[in-house]
Structures are given as C-alpha cells and as structure tokens.
Amino acid sequence: MVLILAHDGQNTIQVKGKILVLPNTDNVSSGRPVRRVVVVTGPTATGKTRLAVELARRFGGEIVSVDSRQVYRGLDIGSGKDIAEYGEVPYHLIDVADPAKGDYNLFRFCHDAFEAVGDISSRGKLPVLCGGSPLYLAALLEDYRMPVRADGHVSFMAPFALDPLVLGVLYPREEVRDRIEKRLDARLESGMVGEVRDLVAGGVSHEQLERFGLEYREISLFLAGKCDRETMRRTLLDRIRQFAKRQDIFFRKLEREGNEIRWIMRGDAEEASKLVQMFLDKKELPAVGFRLCEFRNPPSGRNK
C-alpha cells in the first residue's frame, strides 16, 4: 500500500512502513548538475520496449529499464523482457537481482538507475528510460529522497537532477484490452508456465512468486493445484486488465502534479523521433496535444 502523508511540512510517501521524503518542488536541482533523459512509458502491452529501442538506435542511446520485475533473473516471459528486441542496443537494470531473495527495492533501484544514467551520459550517450512500474517511475520523475532510519534521516539523494522528455505510448482502451489478451495467450504458448515451474525448482518460493504478482502469482497457484488452467488464464487476464487501469490512474495523477507526458498514439516512432530531436537540440517543444487526465477514455486519434 502507498500512503501520501504530510511530514514536517514536506510532501512524503509511505511505502510498507518506510517514509520517503519528496523535496520542495522549487528546489529540485539544489545546485546539482542536470542530465537530459528520454522516458518511454505507458500502460502494459502497448509496445514501450519497441519504441524505446527504436529511439535508442536512432539517437545513440542505451536503455535503462524502469520495471520492478525485470531486475530479476529468470523472470523473462512473464515480465516481458523481450531481450531479442534490443539487438545491439545496450540495456541496464535487467537481470541484476536474485529472485529467490526477492529483496530488490525502491532504494536500490534509485541508486542503480542514477548510476546507470550517469554512466551513459558520461560516455556521450542518451539515457532512454523505459517502463511502467508506477512507484519506480515516480521516484525518478519527482526526485524522491529516501531515509532508511526511523528518525527520517535522508540517506539518499540523487547526485544530479533529471531533465526528462516523457513520451507515453497510447492506445484506445479497447485496443489495450485486446492487446493484453493476445499477449497473454502468446506468452502462455511460449512457455510461461514452464518458466514459473523452473523458478520454483530453482528455489523461488510460492510466497515469493505471489509477491511478484500477476503472471507469477496466478501461475504459482495453478502449479500448486489451487486452480485449473482455464481459471488461471481467466483470472490472470482480468488482473492484468485491472493493472492497466491502475496504471492509467497513475499517469493521470502524474499529469495533475505537473508532469508533462507527450502521448504518442500507437507508439509512432516518427512522431516520437521528431520530439526527441527537438529536445536534444534544445528547441522549444510544441504544446502538449492533450492531457490524459482531461479525458474519461484515451482519444482514438493521433496526438497533435
């Protein structure tokens, strides 16, 4: 559960009992250097990886995954790593943690993500952050500071601020529902149940699989004999669609908090590339075509 709080006059967020302190919005950079990054995000099953990789190829970039499950080795099909799509494009924060321990957390992610962005930038490459894990994404865009002590002492602050161009991949809601179902069936056909079985055989507990959520939770229940395959598929389909709705709510919240997201209908690489080129050339970007938070359902036309 995530709980928004007030703490000593500052905005804070409480996650599993730990308080994360957000800085004052008028002092985000605090004299720190700034790194320009491109962020590709959006609901599940919208092709974020494909667009991010294409932009990385065109602009000499490297991918930094913003996904809370892709960090774990062996969570391949269910987390949608799609490693083959990357080809020659380098990637970061994928397969960096042991799923049997399941101890990768927000603090470690922020440390690793800023380290990766700093390394990529120092080599003259473009960091392309890709993913839709809400808490991880918010931590980067809103510059969280994280204490680990009960007294609220800040133990982590990013060494530099991010100047992000945030691109969101957008499909009409009914298309997202259809894409989720087709992707789920394709993953089941390609061996996702076997992947979870191998994780169990490799020492990942059913309790840990439940914490990984969605595909790993429901397939774990199926392997434990608590439901049949059809019930597993139907429940999983419903839960993934519900997750997409929660992501939609999160993006609307980001917009209301002042974060600009430039929505790219169906992940049009040409439209996205024009924006990235203007961003890198430090030209004034066109006004945001629309804000998702102003619509009940995603528009079906192109983002102008």
GUPAFI-543970 format. One record per residue (C-alpha): x, y, z; residue number from 1; residue in three letters. Coordinates in Angstrom, 2 decimals, m for minus. Layout:
# GUPAFI-543970
(vexvex (X; Y; Z); NUM; "ALA")
...
END
This chain:
# GUPAFI-543970
(vexvex (0.00; 0.00; 0.00); 1; "MET")
(vexvex (1.15; 3.54; m0.81); 2; "VAL")
(vexvex (0.05; 6.32; 1.56); 3; "LEU")
(vexvex (0.57; 10.03; 0.89); 4; "ILE")
(vexvex (1.40; 11.90; 4.10); 5; "LEU")
(vexvex (2.45; 15.27; 5.46); 6; "ALA")
(vexvex (5.76; 15.17; 7.35); 7; "HIS")
(vexvex (7.38; 18.26; 8.89); 8; "ASP")
(vexvex (5.85; 20.48; 6.24); 9; "GLY")
(vexvex (7.10; 18.33; 3.36); 10; "GLN")
(vexvex (5.36; 16.02; 0.95); 11; "ASN")
(vexvex (6.08; 12.42; 1.80); 12; "THR")
(vexvex (5.05; 8.99; 0.67); 13; "ILE")
(vexvex (4.87; 5.95; 2.92); 14; "GLN")
(vexvex (5.56; 2.55; 1.40); 15; "VAL")
(vexvex (5.45; m0.58; 3.55); 16; "LYS")
(vexvex (6.17; 1.41; 6.67); 17; "GLY")
(vexvex (9.09; 3.43; 5.31); 18; "LYS")
(vexvex (8.77; 7.18; 4.76); 19; "ILE")
(vexvex (10.10; 8.60; 1.50); 20; "LEU")
(vexvex (10.55; 12.37; 1.57); 21; "VAL")
(vexvex (9.92; 14.39; m1.58); 22; "LEU")
(vexvex (11.91; 17.61; m1.94); 23; "PRO")
(vexvex (10.36; 21.03; m2.28); 24; "ASN")
(vexvex (9.39; 21.48; m5.92); 25; "THR")
(vexvex (11.04; 24.92; m6.13); 26; "ASP")
(vexvex (14.44; 23.48; m5.22); 27; "ASN")
(vexvex (14.58; 20.22; m7.13); 28; "VAL")
(vexvex (18.03; 20.65; m8.64); 29; "SER")
(vexvex (19.58; 22.21; m5.47); 30; "SER")
(vexvex (22.59; 23.29; m7.48); 31; "GLY")
(vexvex (23.18; 19.79; m8.78); 32; "ARG")
(vexvex (24.12; 19.14; m12.40); 33; "PRO")
(vexvex (21.32; 18.14; m14.76); 34; "VAL")
(vexvex (21.18; 15.12; m17.07); 35; "ARG")
(vexvex (18.84; 15.04; m20.04); 36; "ARG")
(vexvex (16.95; 11.80; m20.48); 37; "VAL")
(vexvex (14.15; 10.42; m22.61); 38; "VAL")
(vexvex (11.46; 8.44; m20.78); 39; "VAL")
(vexvex (9.20; 6.00; m22.63); 40; "VAL")
(vexvex (6.27; 4.85; m20.55); 41; "THR")
(vexvex (2.62; 3.87; m20.82); 42; "GLY")
(vexvex (0.23; 1.10; m19.81); 43; "PRO")
(vexvex (1.15; m2.55; m20.08); 44; "THR")
(vexvex (1.00; m4.22; m23.52); 45; "ALA")
(vexvex (1.44; m1.01; m25.51); 46; "THR")
(vexvex (4.87; m1.67; m27.02); 47; "GLY")
(vexvex (7.04; 0.58; m24.83); 48; "LYS")
(vexvex (10.16; m1.53; m25.37); 49; "THR")
(vexvex (9.84; m1.44; m29.15); 50; "ARG")
(vexvex (9.60; 2.35; m29.22); 51; "LEU")
(vexvex (12.37; 2.86; m26.66); 52; "ALA")
(vexvex (14.75; 0.59; m28.59); 53; "VAL")
(vexvex (13.97; 2.35; m31.87); 54; "GLU")
(vexvex (14.70; 5.74; m30.31); 55; "LEU")
(vexvex (17.91; 4.42; m28.76); 56; "ALA")
(vexvex (19.03; 3.20; m32.18); 57; "ARG")
(vexvex (18.27; 6.49; m33.87); 58; "ARG")
(vexvex (19.85; 8.73; m31.25); 59; "PHE")
(vexvex (22.77; 6.70; m29.93); 60; "GLY")
(vexvex (21.08; 5.72; m26.69); 61; "GLY")
(vexvex (21.09; 2.98; m24.11); 62; "GLU")
(vexvex (18.05; 1.59; m22.30); 63; "ILE")
(vexvex (17.53; 1.84; m18.54); 64; "VAL")
(vexvex (14.67; m0.45; m17.51); 65; "SER")
(vexvex (12.10; 1.04; m15.13); 66; "VAL")
(vexvex (10.42; m2.25; m14.28); 67; "ASP")
(vexvex (10.19; m3.77; m10.82); 68; "SER")
(vexvex (10.26; m7.37; m12.09); 69; "ARG")
(vexvex (12.70; m7.24; m14.99); 70; "GLN")
(vexvex (15.51; m6.72; m12.49); 71; "VAL")
(vexvex (15.16; m10.39; m11.51); 72; "TYR")
(vexvex (16.97; m13.16; m13.34); 73; "ARG")
(vexvex (14.66; m15.84; m14.71); 74; "GLY")
(vexvex (11.54; m13.64; m14.77); 75; "LEU")
(vexvex (11.71; m13.41; m18.53); 76; "ASP")
(vexvex (8.46; m14.22; m20.30); 77; "ILE")
(vexvex (6.15; m13.09; m17.53); 78; "GLY")
(vexvex (7.87; m9.73; m17.08); 79; "SER")
(vexvex (8.12; m9.09; m20.82); 80; "GLY")
(vexvex (11.88; m8.60; m21.03); 81; "LYS")
(vexvex (11.83; m9.16; m24.79); 82; "ASP")
(vexvex (15.63; m9.20; m24.86); 83; "ILE")
(vexvex (15.68; m10.11; m28.55); 84; "ALA")
(vexvex (14.16; m6.71; m29.36); 85; "GLU")
(vexvex (17.22; m4.89; m28.01); 86; "TYR")
(vexvex (19.60; m6.31; m30.59); 87; "GLY")
(vexvex (22.79; m4.24; m30.42); 88; "GLU")
(vexvex (21.31; m1.64; m28.06); 89; "VAL")
(vexvex (22.87; m1.84; m24.57); 90; "PRO")
(vexvex (20.50; m2.13; m21.64); 91; "TYR")
(vexvex (20.71; m1.68; m17.87); 92; "HIS")
(vexvex (18.83; m2.86; m14.75); 93; "LEU")
(vexvex (17.74; m6.14; m16.29); 94; "ILE")
(vexvex (18.79; m9.46; m14.68); 95; "ASP")
(vexvex (20.59; m7.78; m11.79); 96; "VAL")
(vexvex (18.89; m9.48; m8.82); 97; "ALA")
(vexvex (18.26; m12.95; m7.40); 98; "ASP")
(vexvex (14.53; m13.86; m7.49); 99; "PRO")
(vexvex (14.94; m16.32; m4.63); 100; "ALA")
(vexvex (15.86; m13.42; m2.37); 101; "LYS")
(vexvex (13.34; m11.02; m3.85); 102; "GLY")
(vexvex (14.96; m8.16; m1.98); 103; "ASP")
(vexvex (15.34; m5.58; m4.76); 104; "TYR")
(vexvex (13.64; m2.41; m3.55); 105; "ASN")
(vexvex (13.00; 1.23; m4.40); 106; "LEU")
(vexvex (16.15; 2.44; m2.64); 107; "PHE")
(vexvex (18.35; 0.08; m4.65); 108; "ARG")
(vexvex (16.53; 0.92; m7.86); 109; "PHE")
(vexvex (17.10; 4.66; m7.45); 110; "CYS")
(vexvex (20.77; 4.09; m6.67); 111; "HIS")
(vexvex (21.22; 1.79; m9.67); 112; "ASP")
(vexvex (19.15; 3.92; m12.05); 113; "ALA")
(vexvex (21.05; 7.13; m11.33); 114; "PHE")
(vexvex (24.34; 5.26; m11.56); 115; "GLU")
(vexvex (23.33; 3.92; m14.98); 116; "ALA")
(vexvex (22.13; 7.32; m16.22); 117; "VAL")
(vexvex (25.36; 8.95; m15.03); 118; "GLY")
(vexvex (27.48; 6.32; m16.74); 119; "ASP")
(vexvex (25.56; 6.55; m20.02); 120; "ILE")
(vexvex (25.67; 10.35; m20.05); 121; "SER")
(vexvex (29.38; 10.42; m19.23); 122; "SER")
(vexvex (30.05; 8.45; m22.41); 123; "ARG")
(vexvex (28.08; 10.89; m24.55); 124; "GLY")
(vexvex (25.15; 8.53; m25.00); 125; "LYS")
(vexvex (21.45; 9.22; m24.48); 126; "LEU")
(vexvex (19.78; 7.52; m21.50); 127; "PRO")
(vexvex (16.39; 6.15; m22.58); 128; "VAL")
(vexvex (14.37; 5.10; m19.54); 129; "LEU")
(vexvex (11.71; 2.55; m20.39); 130; "CYS")
(vexvex (8.98; 1.05; m18.24); 131; "GLY")
(vexvex (5.71; 1.50; m16.44); 132; "GLY")
(vexvex (6.26; 0.48; m12.80); 133; "SER")
(vexvex (4.45; 3.40; m11.13); 134; "PRO")
(vexvex (6.48; 3.81; m7.94); 135; "LEU")
(vexvex (9.84; 3.45; m9.70); 136; "TYR")
(vexvex (8.84; 5.94; m12.38); 137; "LEU")
(vexvex (7.50; 8.46; m9.86); 138; "ALA")
(vexvex (10.70; 8.22; m7.82); 139; "ALA")
(vexvex (12.72; 9.33; m10.86); 140; "LEU")
(vexvex (10.39; 12.00; m12.17); 141; "LEU")
(vexvex (9.65; 13.53; m8.77); 142; "GLU")
(vexvex (13.16; 13.27; m7.33); 143; "ASP")
(vexvex (12.41; 11.28; m4.17); 144; "TYR")
(vexvex (14.76; 11.41; m1.22); 145; "ARG")
(vexvex (14.81; 8.23; 0.83); 146; "MET")
(vexvex (15.56; 7.78; 4.51); 147; "PRO")
(vexvex (16.13; 4.31; 5.88); 148; "VAL")
(vexvex (16.20; 5.28; 9.55); 149; "ARG")
(vexvex (13.15; 5.72; 11.73); 150; "ALA")
(vexvex (14.19; 9.30; 12.53); 151; "ASP")
(vexvex (13.66; 10.27; 8.88); 152; "GLY")
(vexvex (17.35; 10.98; 8.17); 153; "HIS")
(vexvex (17.83; 11.30; 4.42); 154; "VAL")
(vexvex (20.31; 8.67; 3.28); 155; "SER")
(vexvex (19.88; 9.00; m0.48); 156; "PHE")
(vexvex (19.57; 11.96; m2.79); 157; "MET")
(vexvex (20.29; 11.76; m6.48); 158; "ALA")
(vexvex (23.70; 13.20; m7.40); 159; "PRO")
(vexvex (22.11; 15.08; m10.29); 160; "PHE")
(vexvex (18.67; 16.19; m11.40); 161; "ALA")
(vexvex (16.89; 14.77; m14.43); 162; "LEU")
(vexvex (15.61; 16.89; m17.30); 163; "ASP")
(vexvex (13.19; 14.41; m18.86); 164; "PRO")
(vexvex (11.26; 14.28; m22.09); 165; "LEU")
(vexvex (8.43; 11.93; m21.14); 166; "VAL")
(vexvex (6.78; 10.08; m24.01); 167; "LEU")
(vexvex (3.75; 7.92; m23.31); 168; "GLY")
(vexvex (2.62; 5.16; m25.67); 169; "VAL")
(vexvex (m1.14; 5.40; m26.05); 170; "LEU")
(vexvex (m3.81; 3.11; m27.47); 171; "TYR")
(vexvex (m7.58; 3.37; m27.14); 172; "PRO")
(vexvex (m8.70; 1.40; m24.11); 173; "ARG")
(vexvex (m10.45; m1.37; m26.06); 174; "GLU")
(vexvex (m7.31; m1.93; m28.11); 175; "GLU")
(vexvex (m5.28; m2.23; m24.91); 176; "VAL")
(vexvex (m7.72; m4.85; m23.63); 177; "ARG")
(vexvex (m7.35; m6.83; m26.86); 178; "ASP")
(vexvex (m3.57; m6.49; m26.87); 179; "ARG")
(vexvex (m3.40; m7.74; m23.28); 180; "ILE")
(vexvex (m5.35; m10.87; m24.17); 181; "GLU")
(vexvex (m3.33; m11.62; m27.29); 182; "LYS")
(vexvex (m0.07; m11.09; m25.43); 183; "ARG")
(vexvex (m1.16; m13.30; m22.55); 184; "LEU")
(vexvex (m2.07; m16.17; m24.88); 185; "ASP")
(vexvex (1.21; m15.77; m26.77); 186; "ALA")
(vexvex (3.18; m15.91; m23.51); 187; "ARG")
(vexvex (1.33; m18.98; m22.33); 188; "LEU")
(vexvex (2.04; m20.64; m25.68); 189; "GLU")
(vexvex (5.73; m19.70; m25.48); 190; "SER")
(vexvex (6.30; m21.43; m22.13); 191; "GLY")
(vexvex (5.40; m19.04; m19.34); 192; "MET")
(vexvex (4.06; m21.85; m17.14); 193; "VAL")
(vexvex (7.33; m23.73; m17.62); 194; "GLY")
(vexvex (9.24; m20.60; m16.68); 195; "GLU")
(vexvex (7.45; m20.40; m13.34); 196; "VAL")
(vexvex (7.94; m24.12; m12.79); 197; "ARG")
(vexvex (11.68; m23.65; m13.34); 198; "ASP")
(vexvex (11.74; m20.76; m10.86); 199; "LEU")
(vexvex (10.17; m23.00; m8.20); 200; "VAL")
(vexvex (12.67; m25.75; m8.98); 201; "ALA")
(vexvex (15.45; m23.18; m8.67); 202; "GLY")
(vexvex (14.48; m22.25; m5.14); 203; "GLY")
(vexvex (11.96; m19.42; m5.58); 204; "VAL")
(vexvex (9.16; m19.99; m3.07); 205; "SER")
(vexvex (5.47; m19.77; m3.88); 206; "HIS")
(vexvex (5.28; m16.95; m1.34); 207; "GLU")
(vexvex (7.90; m15.00; m3.28); 208; "GLN")
(vexvex (6.11; m15.68; m6.57); 209; "LEU")
(vexvex (2.95; m14.27; m5.04); 210; "GLU")
(vexvex (4.83; m11.09; m4.18); 211; "ARG")
(vexvex (5.97; m10.79; m7.80); 212; "PHE")
(vexvex (2.29; m10.56; m8.69); 213; "GLY")
(vexvex (0.17; m11.03; m11.80); 214; "LEU")
(vexvex (1.57; m13.82; m14.01); 215; "GLU")
(vexvex (3.80; m15.25; m11.31); 216; "TYR")
(vexvex (1.12; m15.22; m8.63); 217; "ARG")
(vexvex (m1.60; m16.86; m10.71); 218; "GLU")
(vexvex (0.64; m19.47; m12.35); 219; "ILE")
(vexvex (2.07; m20.32; m8.94); 220; "SER")
(vexvex (m1.46; m21.02; m7.70); 221; "LEU")
(vexvex (m2.06; m23.21; m10.76); 222; "PHE")
(vexvex (1.15; m25.17; m10.18); 223; "LEU")
(vexvex (0.20; m25.61; m6.53); 224; "ALA")
(vexvex (m3.06; m27.24; m7.66); 225; "GLY")
(vexvex (m5.28; m24.43; m6.35); 226; "LYS")
(vexvex (m6.99; m23.78; m9.69); 227; "CYS")
(vexvex (m7.24; m25.28; m13.16); 228; "ASP")
(vexvex (m5.55; m23.83; m16.23); 229; "ARG")
(vexvex (m8.65; m22.12; m17.62); 230; "GLU")
(vexvex (m9.41; m20.47; m14.28); 231; "THR")
(vexvex (m5.78; m19.36; m14.08); 232; "MET")
(vexvex (m5.94; m17.80; m17.55); 233; "ARG")
(vexvex (m9.26; m16.07; m16.95); 234; "ARG")
(vexvex (m8.22; m14.67; m13.56); 235; "THR")
(vexvex (m4.88; m13.54; m14.92); 236; "LEU")
(vexvex (m6.49; m11.79; m17.87); 237; "LEU")
(vexvex (m8.82; m9.90; m15.52); 238; "ASP")
(vexvex (m5.99; m8.91; m13.18); 239; "ARG")
(vexvex (m3.73; m7.64; m15.98); 240; "ILE")
(vexvex (m6.56; m5.54; m17.35); 241; "ARG")
(vexvex (m7.18; m4.16; m13.85); 242; "GLN")
(vexvex (m3.46; m3.37; m13.58); 243; "PHE")
(vexvex (m3.64; m1.42; m16.85); 244; "ALA")
(vexvex (m6.48; 0.66; m15.37); 245; "LYS")
(vexvex (m4.40; 1.38; m12.27); 246; "ARG")
(vexvex (m1.53; 2.50; m14.48); 247; "GLN")
(vexvex (m3.95; 4.79; m16.29); 248; "ASP")
(vexvex (m4.93; 6.36; m12.96); 249; "ILE")
(vexvex (m1.26; 6.79; m12.07); 250; "PHE")
(vexvex (m0.45; 8.62; m15.32); 251; "PHE")
(vexvex (m3.39; 10.95; m14.79); 252; "ARG")
(vexvex (m2.09; 11.66; m11.30); 253; "LYS")
(vexvex (1.38; 12.45; m12.68); 254; "LEU")
(vexvex (m0.15; 14.94; m15.09); 255; "GLU")
(vexvex (m2.19; 16.62; m12.38); 256; "ARG")
(vexvex (1.00; 17.02; m10.34); 257; "GLU")
(vexvex (2.59; 18.98; m13.17); 258; "GLY")
(vexvex (4.50; 16.29; m15.09); 259; "ASN")
(vexvex (4.21; 16.73; m18.85); 260; "GLU")
(vexvex (3.61; 13.50; m20.73); 261; "ILE")
(vexvex (3.57; 13.70; m24.51); 262; "ARG")
(vexvex (1.30; 10.89; m25.63); 263; "TRP")
(vexvex (2.28; 9.11; m28.84); 264; "ILE")
(vexvex (m0.65; 7.34; m30.44); 265; "MET")
(vexvex (0.20; 3.67; m31.03); 266; "ARG")
(vexvex (3.88; 4.37; m30.41); 267; "GLY")
(vexvex (4.51; 6.17; m33.71); 268; "ASP")
(vexvex (8.31; 6.19; m33.95); 269; "ALA")
(vexvex (8.42; 9.07; m36.46); 270; "GLU")
(vexvex (6.35; 11.36; m34.26); 271; "GLU")
(vexvex (8.41; 10.41; m31.20); 272; "ALA")
(vexvex (11.68; 10.95; m33.06); 273; "SER")
(vexvex (10.72; 14.49; m34.04); 274; "LYS")
(vexvex (10.11; 15.35; m30.40); 275; "LEU")
(vexvex (13.37; 13.74; m29.28); 276; "VAL")
(vexvex (15.36; 15.63; m31.91); 277; "GLN")
(vexvex (13.85; 18.95; m30.83); 278; "MET")
(vexvex (14.53; 18.06; m27.19); 279; "PHE")
(vexvex (18.17; 17.24; m27.88); 280; "LEU")
(vexvex (18.58; 20.38; m30.00); 281; "ASP")
(vexvex (17.14; 22.36; m27.06); 282; "LYS")
(vexvex (14.39; 23.77; m29.25); 283; "LYS")
(vexvex (11.06; 24.77; m27.80); 284; "GLU")
(vexvex (8.74; 21.80; m27.88); 285; "LEU")
(vexvex (5.19; 22.16; m29.21); 286; "PRO")
(vexvex (2.45; 22.47; m26.63); 287; "ALA")
(vexvex (1.22; 19.16; m25.25); 288; "VAL")
(vexvex (m1.51; 17.95; m27.58); 289; "GLY")
(vexvex (m3.75; 16.66; m24.81); 290; "PHE")
(vexvex (m3.59; 15.59; m21.23); 291; "ARG")
(vexvex (m4.89; 12.15; m20.41); 292; "LEU")
(vexvex (m6.33; 13.42; m17.15); 293; "CYS")
(vexvex (m8.78; 15.57; m19.14); 294; "GLU")
(vexvex (m10.40; 12.58; m20.86); 295; "PHE")
(vexvex (m12.50; 9.75; m19.46); 296; "ARG")
(vexvex (m11.09; 7.43; m22.11); 297; "ASN")
(vexvex (m7.92; 7.76; m24.20); 298; "PRO")
(vexvex (m8.61; 9.56; m27.51); 299; "PRO")
(vexvex (m8.58; 7.40; m30.62); 300; "SER")
(vexvex (m6.90; 9.91; m32.91); 301; "GLY")
(vexvex (m3.29; 10.95; m33.28); 302; "ARG")
(vexvex (m1.52; 13.21; m30.82); 303; "ASN")
(vexvex (m1.16; 16.62; m32.45); 304; "LYS")
END
